Amino acid sequence: MPLHIPTPLIESAPLSRAAGCAIWLKLEALQPPGSFKIRGIGAACERYAQEGAKRFVSSSGGNAGLAVAYAGRHLGIPVTVVVPQTTSQRAKELLQLEGAEVIVHGASWQEANALAQSMLQDSDAFLHPFDNPLLWTGHASMIDEVAAGGHKPDAVLLSVGGGGLLAGVMEGLARNGWGNVPVLAVETHGAASLHAAMQAGQPTALDAVTSIATSLGARQVCARAFELSQSGKVHSVLVSDQQAVAACSRFLDDHRLLVEPACGAALAVAYDRPEALAAFQKVVIIVCGGATASADNLRKWAVQLA
Ligand SMILES: *Cc1c(COP(=O)(O)O)cnc(C)c1O
């Protein structure tokens, strides 16, 4: 039994109306740890457990860390997550509720990650949040499910942080004979690392991430994501933080699901940017989810960004 669940694919009347084409939602927000990340991280953790790992180590205070904690609890393997001081109380509590040991260290992720790396012993497995082929192959299972349902889209719309989801979805499209389906890769302006690399035509690091969509906050995408972006099948779309947050609120009313702005960014394209979808009749949106935002956070961000 894998650690993730098969998720529903539903047609969305409200998003279809807004976008002017058929919008189907792959509801990864329903994964038990709150996001798609458990697909790839669960698969990687199972592999490392078979290979004898005695502990899982992560440096993500977000959904990747939560997925590692969830996987460790289910596999009976202890988990240590090193997070920076900026990590929210809510995220730390969620990790502890999954039974993970949480170590707070450093002003930014770089320092937390450096400590996590320095702690690694021979029998530990380190779980990177996006740059690992085991993750991509695991994430690809979401497209296997779409294909098994026979719902071939004209395009797939998804959010990009470090590009693990992008790499996984494109692996899934390719292995189901859908390699020509275009992918719309959405980022917020303050976290547009894929966009910057595509503009430059070479791997590029942002000086800083300024978006509230913290789950998209990789300064540089993984090499695989950059390589895929050069295939001609990936189209970059940018939205504002305000659009991402507004999309979360609208989606909460429309589908009774609360997602992070990282996911709202993709939804915002359907709600606010129908022209970006004009060439397509049937679009699958990966509703990547995210467990670290509350309804109260959404309200505060909306006020702050207005
Ligand atoms: C991790 C994450 C992303 C981005 O995924 P990458 O593999 O880093 O591109 C998007 N949305 C949510 C909710 C996430 O947790």
The ligand as an SDF file (V2000), in Angstrom:
LIG
                    3D

 15 15  0  0  0  0  0  0  0  0999 V2000
    5.8770   22.1050   -2.5630 C   0  0  0  0  0  0  0  0  0  0  0  0
    4.6510   22.7770   -2.9950 C   0  0  0  0  0  0  0  0  0  0  0  0
    4.5400   23.3840   -4.2440 C   0  0  0  0  0  0  0  0  0  0  0  0
    5.6780   23.4750   -5.2250 C   0  0  0  0  0  0  0  0  0  0  0  0
    6.2160   22.2190   -5.5540 O   0  0  0  0  0  0  0  0  0  0  0  0
    7.6940   22.1280   -6.1460 P   0  0  0  0  0  0  0  0  0  0  0  0
    7.9040   20.6690   -6.3300 O   0  0  0  0  0  0  0  0  0  0  0  0
    8.6060   22.7260   -5.1140 O   0  0  0  0  0  0  0  0  0  0  0  0
    7.7030   22.8950   -7.4010 O   0  0  0  0  0  0  0  0  0  0  0  0
    3.3290   23.9510   -4.5880 C   0  0  0  0  0  0  0  0  0  0  0  0
    2.3010   23.9340   -3.7590 N   0  0  0  0  0  0  0  0  0  0  0  0
    2.3490   23.3680   -2.5430 C   0  0  0  0  0  0  0  0  0  0  0  0
    1.1590   23.4050   -1.6680 C   0  0  0  0  0  0  0  0  0  0  0  0
    3.5370   22.7600   -2.1220 C   0  0  0  0  0  0  0  0  0  0  0  0
    3.6020   22.1980   -0.9190 O   0  0  0  0  0  0  0  0  0  0  0  0
  1  2  1  0
  2  3  1  0
  2 14  2  0
  3  4  1  0
  3 10  2  0
  4  5  1  0
  5  6  1  0
  6  7  2  0
  6  8  1  0
  6  9  1  0
 10 11  1  0
 11 12  2  0
 12 13  1  0
 12 14  1  0
 14 15  1  0
M  END
$$$$
